[in-house]
Amino acid sequence: MITPQTLKGFRDFLPKDALKRQYVIDKIKGVFERYGFDPLETPALEYAETLLGKYGDEADKLLYLFEDNGGRKVGLRYDQTVPLARVIAQYQHDLPFPFKRYQIQPVWRAENTQKGRFREFLQCDIDTVGASSPVTDAEIIACTLAVFGELGFKDTTVLLNDRTLFDNFNLSKNEIIIIDKLEKVGRGEVIRQLTVTGRDKADDILTKLGETKPTEKLLEIFSTLESYGFTQGKDVQFSPFLARGLDYYTSSIFEVKVPAYTSGSLAGGGRYDKLIGSFIGSDIPAVGIAFGFDRIMEALNELSLLPESTTTTQILVTVFDPTFTKSSEAITARLRSAGVNAETYLEPVKLDRQLKYADRKGILYVIIQGPEEIAKGAVKLKDMKAQTQEELTIDQIIEKLTRVE
């Protein structure tokens, strides 16, 4: 007999959790579309050469790579930015520019699992391709702040930096990654790791980095965000030590922090003006952000910002006895036609068992119609939460369940 189990780092989502995830996805999509981003979907598999060398040596080790049945070297999608770059290169003559897209799909990384880290997880991205103006960066940040506001987060802050600031210190990629750990491991450990790399006067470098001022590009981003109603120092903060680990960022970089959630950033991104050029031979400016969906779900749960629901069914139409089956099905069909999520109990069992089914599934309302109700042209509507019932017509029930509060 096969033991039923999921692979390490992979998860099932039963309806109670899947409904919460869908609620959040719908909220996020609504904001994305309000800002003019259109959906894009790409395959789970890409050619290995498309993925390799885009993320840095350490990230390349986390790619799921294998040969398919045709002997082709392929890999599972690691993020949604590189596939987007491939799409731009492949369909550049069919797309409007600037091209604004959002993408909500799973990605895969072969890393050690731990709290909040999985091998398959959902990413939500927005990107704008073909515009180099800092206004574009500001719009990405504004949309991001709007998403977190829509989800109910308070005091959301976007940390913002410009990776060109590191050019003034002649730092290697590895040293930049070490500096990016400052908040997590502390100043002393960062100095120790920089010293190991052979970097002289590591303490002085950190001091001078901390004293740097925002670049002209960052100042324009701040100015644009202020015109959108966001405040520098509160909604958006300059963070000279922010580096982010991926190699393809070229200038502005940003991360989202929520003070009430202490397990890390909830989104991150930046400008990558050279990545698409690796596919087509000429640079195309691009900027975007990826939302850490699982961390967002964890934060929403911790802060009690998610609705409790275990089913999409609004109402169960019971079957009084087998002779009433067609009558019950007719009621269900009428409810569905009116936009009510309804189901009929599917087996000829006693009413008590049907009510237990509704209670276990979390259905809030139940319709009961026996001979007396049919004679009156009405039904009994039972409120499973309040444990009350009233006699109503189907039209009255439809009005009650479709009424916009």
C-alpha positions in Angstrom: 0.0 0.0 0.0 1.3 3.5 -0.9 1.8 5.9 2.0 0.0 9.2 1.2 2.4 12.0 1.7 3.7 15.2 0.0 7.3 15.8 -1.0 9.4 17.8 1.5 9.1 21.5 0.7 5.8 21.0 -1.1 2.3 21.5 0.2 -1.4 20.7 -0.2 -3.9 23.4 0.5 -7.3 22.2 1.7 -10.4 24.4 1.0 -10.1 26.4 4.2 -6.5 27.5 3.3 -7.1 27.6 -0.5 -10.0 30.0 0.0 -7.8 32.4 2.1 -5.1 32.3 -0.6 -7.7 33.0 -3.3 -9.1 35.9 -1.3 -5.6 37.4 -1.2 -4.9 36.7 -4.8 -8.1 38.5 -5.8 -7.2 41.5 -3.7 -3.7 41.7 -5.2 -5.0 41.3 -8.8 -7.5 44.0 -8.3 -4.8 46.5 -7.4 -2.5 45.4 -10.2 -5.2 45.9 -12.8 -6.2 49.2 -11.3 -2.6 50.4 -12.0 -2.8 49.2 -15.6 -0.9 45.9 -15.4 -2.2 43.0 -17.6 -1.8 39.2 -16.8 0.9 37.1 -18.3 1.5 33.3 -17.9 4.6 31.4 -18.9 5.4 27.7 -18.8 6.7 25.9 -15.7 9.7 24.6 -17.7 12.3 26.7 -19.5 15.4 25.7 -21.4 18.3 25.4 -18.9 20.3 27.9 -20.8 17.5 30.5 -20.4 17.8 30.2 -16.6 21.5 29.6 -15.9 23.8 32.5 -15.2 21.0 35.0 -14.6 20.8 34.8 -10.8 24.3 34.4 -9.5 26.4 31.3 -8.7 24.6 30.5 -5.4 21.1 30.8 -6.9 22.1 28.7 -9.8 22.7 25.8 -7.4 19.0 26.0 -6.4 17.6 25.5 -9.9 15.7 22.3 -10.6 17.5 21.1 -13.7 17.1 17.8 -15.6 16.8 16.3 -19.1 13.4 15.7 -20.5 12.4 12.6 -22.5 13.7 14.2 -25.7 17.2 14.8 -24.2 16.7 18.5 -23.8 18.2 20.2 -20.8 15.4 22.1 -19.0 14.7 23.6 -15.7 11.7 24.6 -13.5 10.9 28.3 -13.3 13.1 29.9 -10.5 11.4 33.3 -10.6 9.2 35.2 -13.1 11.6 37.9 -14.1 13.9 35.8 -16.4 10.9 34.2 -18.1 9.5 37.7 -18.7 12.8 38.7 -20.3 12.6 35.7 -22.5 9.0 36.6 -23.5 10.0 40.2 -24.3 12.8 38.9 -26.5 10.5 36.4 -28.2 7.5 38.6 -28.7 9.0 42.1 -28.8 7.2 43.0 -32.1 3.8 41.9 -30.8 3.8 43.8 -27.5 2.9 47.5 -26.7 5.8 49.4 -25.0 6.0 50.3 -22.2 4.8 46.7 -21.5 3.1 46.4 -18.1 2.4 42.9 -16.9 1.6 41.0 -13.7 2.2 37.3 -13.2 0.9 35.1 -10.4 2.3 31.6 -10.7 4.3 29.0 -8.8 8.1 28.9 -8.8 10.5 26.2 -7.7 13.8 26.3 -5.8 15.8 23.3 -4.5 16.8 24.9 -1.2 16.8 23.7 2.4 13.3 24.0 3.8 12.7 26.1 7.0 10.0 28.3 8.4 8.5 30.4 5.6 10.7 28.7 2.9 9.4 26.1 0.6 10.6 24.4 -2.6 7.4 25.3 -4.5 5.8 28.6 -3.7 3.6 31.3 -5.4 5.1 34.5 -6.6 3.2 37.6 -7.6 5.1 40.0 -9.8 4.5 43.3 -11.5 7.0 44.7 -14.1 7.2 47.6 -16.5 9.5 47.0 -19.5 10.6 49.7 -22.0 10.6 52.8 -19.8 13.7 54.2 -18.1 12.2 57.1 -16.3 12.3 57.1 -12.5 8.6 57.7 -12.6 8.3 54.1 -13.7 10.1 52.9 -10.5 7.8 55.2 -8.4 4.7 53.7 -10.0 5.9 50.1 -9.1 6.4 51.2 -5.5 3.1 53.1 -5.4 1.3 50.0 -6.6 3.1 47.9 -4.1 2.1 50.2 -1.2 -1.5 50.2 -2.5 -1.5 46.3 -2.4 -0.4 46.2 1.2 -3.0 48.9 2.1 -5.7 46.9 0.4 -4.8 43.8 2.4 -5.1 45.7 5.6 -1.5 46.1 6.6 -0.6 49.2 8.7 2.7 51.2 8.6 4.0 49.4 5.5 7.5 50.8 4.5 9.4 50.4 1.3 13.2 50.5 1.8 14.9 52.1 -1.3 18.4 52.2 -2.5 20.5 52.6 -5.7 23.0 49.8 -6.4 25.2 52.3 -8.3 26.2 53.7 -4.9 28.3 50.6 -4.3 30.3 51.4 -7.4 32.0 54.2 -5.5 33.5 51.6 -3.1 34.8 49.1 -5.7 33.0 46.3 -4.0 32.8 42.8 -5.4 29.4 41.0 -5.9 30.2 38.8 -2.9 31.0 41.8 -0.7 27.7 43.5 -1.7 25.9 40.4 -0.7 27.6 40.4 2.7 26.7 44.1 3.2 23.0 43.2 2.4 23.0 40.9 5.5 23.7 43.9 7.8 20.2 44.0 9.3 20.1 40.2 9.8 23.5 39.5 11.2 24.7 42.8 12.6 27.6 45.2 12.0 30.2 43.1 13.7 29.6 40.0 11.7 29.4 41.9 8.4 32.8 43.5 9.2 34.2 40.0 10.0 33.0 38.6 6.7 34.3 41.5 4.7 37.6 41.2 6.4 37.7 37.5 5.4 37.4 38.6 1.8 40.5 40.6 2.2 38.7 44.0 2.3 40.8 46.5 4.2 39.1 49.0 6.6 35.7 47.3 6.4 34.4 49.4 9.3 35.3 52.6 7.4 33.4 51.3 4.4 30.2 50.7 6.4 30.5 54.1 8.0 30.9 55.9 4.7 28.1 53.9 3.1 25.9 55.0 6.0 26.7 58.6 5.3 26.0 58.5 1.6 23.1 60.5 0.2 20.4 59.4 -2.2 21.3 59.6 -5.9 19.4 62.0 -8.3 17.4 59.0 -9.5 16.3 58.2 -6.0 15.4 61.8 -5.3 13.2 61.8 -8.4 11.5 58.6 -7.2 10.9 60.1 -3.8 9.5 63.3 -5.4 7.1 61.3 -7.6 5.9 59.2 -4.7 5.2 62.4 -2.7 2.9 63.5 -5.6 1.1 60.2 -5.2 0.5 61.0 -1.5 3.3 58.9 0.0 5.7 60.3 2.6 9.5 60.0 2.5 10.7 58.6 5.8 7.4 57.0 6.6 6.1 55.2 3.5 9.4 55.1 1.7 12.9 55.2 3.3 16.4 55.6 1.9 18.4 52.5 2.9 22.1 52.8 1.8 23.0 49.2 2.9 20.2 47.5 1.0 21.7 45.5 -1.8 19.5 42.5 -2.6 21.3 39.3 -3.7 20.4 38.8 -7.4 23.0 39.8 -9.9 20.7 41.4 -12.5 19.8 44.6 -10.6 21.4 47.7 -12.2 20.2 50.7 -10.1 17.1 51.2 -7.9 16.3 48.3 -5.5 13.6 48.1 -2.9 12.1 45.9 -0.2 8.9 46.0 1.7 8.8 45.8 5.5 5.8 45.6 7.9 6.9 46.4 11.5 4.4 44.0 13.0 5.8 41.1 11.0 9.4 40.3 12.1 10.3 37.4 9.9 11.7 39.3 6.9 10.7 41.4 4.0 7.4 40.8 2.2 8.3 41.9 -1.3 11.4 43.0 -3.1 12.5 44.2 -6.5 14.3 46.8 -8.5 15.5 47.9 -11.9 17.2 45.5 -14.3 18.1 47.4 -17.5 20.5 44.8 -18.9 18.9 41.4 -18.3 16.7 41.4 -21.4 19.7 42.4 -23.5 21.3 39.0 -22.7 18.5 37.6 -25.0 18.4 40.1 -27.8 21.8 41.8 -27.8 20.6 45.3 -26.9 19.5 46.6 -23.6 15.8 47.3 -22.8 15.1 49.1 -19.5 12.9 47.2 -17.0 11.8 47.5 -13.4 9.6 45.3 -11.2 8.9 43.7 -7.9 8.1 40.2 -6.6 5.7 39.7 -3.7 6.5 36.9 -1.2 3.1 35.4 -1.2 3.7 32.8 1.5 5.2 35.3 3.8 2.3 37.7 3.1 -0.1 34.9 4.0 1.8 34.1 7.2 1.8 37.8 8.2 -1.9 38.2 7.4 -2.6 35.1 9.6 -0.5 36.4 12.5 -2.2 39.8 12.3 -5.7 38.3 12.0 -6.4 40.0 8.7 -7.9 37.1 6.8 -11.6 36.1 6.6 -12.6 32.8 8.1 -14.3 30.6 5.5 -14.3 26.9 4.7 -16.5 26.8 1.6 -17.7 29.0 -1.3 -21.2 27.4 -0.9 -23.7 29.9 0.5 -26.6 27.6 0.9 -27.5 23.9 1.0 -30.9 22.8 -0.4 -31.9 19.7 1.5 -34.0 16.9 0.1 -36.9 16.2 2.5 -37.3 12.7 1.1 -36.6 11.1 -2.3 -39.9 12.1 -3.8 -38.8 15.8 -3.3 -35.6 15.4 -5.2 -36.7 17.2 -8.4 -38.3 20.0 -6.4 -35.0 20.6 -4.5 -33.0 20.5 -7.7 -35.3 23.1 -9.2 -34.8 25.4 -6.2 -31.0 25.0 -6.5 -31.1 25.8 -10.2 -33.1 28.9 -9.6 -30.7 30.1 -6.8 -27.7 29.5 -9.1 -29.3 31.4 -11.9 -29.6 34.4 -9.5 -25.9 34.3 -8.7 -26.2 32.4 -5.4 -23.6 29.6 -4.7 -25.9 26.7 -4.0 -25.8 22.9 -3.8 -28.3 20.1 -3.4 -27.5 17.3 -1.0 -26.7 14.4 -3.3 -27.8 11.3 -1.3 -31.2 10.2 -0.1 -30.5 10.4 3.7 -32.2 11.7 6.8 -32.5 15.5 7.2 -30.3 15.4 10.4 -27.4 14.0 8.4 -27.8 16.7 5.7 -27.7 19.4 8.4 -24.5 17.8 9.9 -23.0 18.0 6.4 -23.8 21.7 6.1 -22.3 22.3 9.6 -19.1 20.4 8.9 -18.6 22.1 5.5 -19.3 25.5 7.0 -22.4 26.4 4.9 -24.2 29.2 6.6 -27.7 28.6 5.3 -29.9 25.6 4.7 -33.2 25.4 2.8 -35.8 22.9 4.1 -39.0 22.2 2.1 -41.5 19.6 3.1 -45.2 19.1 2.2 -46.3 22.0 4.4 -43.9 24.5 2.8 -44.8 23.4 -0.7 -48.5 23.9 0.1 -47.7 27.5 1.2 -45.3 28.2 -1.8 -42.5 28.8 0.7 -39.5 27.2 2.3 -37.8 27.2 5.7 -34.4 29.0 5.7 -32.2 27.8 8.6 -29.3 30.0 9.8 -26.7 27.4 10.8 -24.6 29.9 12.8 -27.4 31.6 14.7 -29.4 28.3 14.9 -32.6 30.2 13.9 -35.0 29.6 11.0 -37.7 31.6 9.2 -40.3 30.9 6.5 -39.5 32.7 3.2 -40.1 32.6 -0.5 -37.3 31.8 -2.8 -37.4 35.4 -4.1 -36.9 36.6 -0.6 -33.9 34.3 0.0 -32.3 35.5 -3.3 -32.7 39.1 -2.2 -31.2 38.3 1.2 -28.2 36.4 -0.2 -27.4 38.8 -3.0 -27.9 42.0 -1.1 -24.8 44.2 -1.2 -24.0 45.3 2.3 
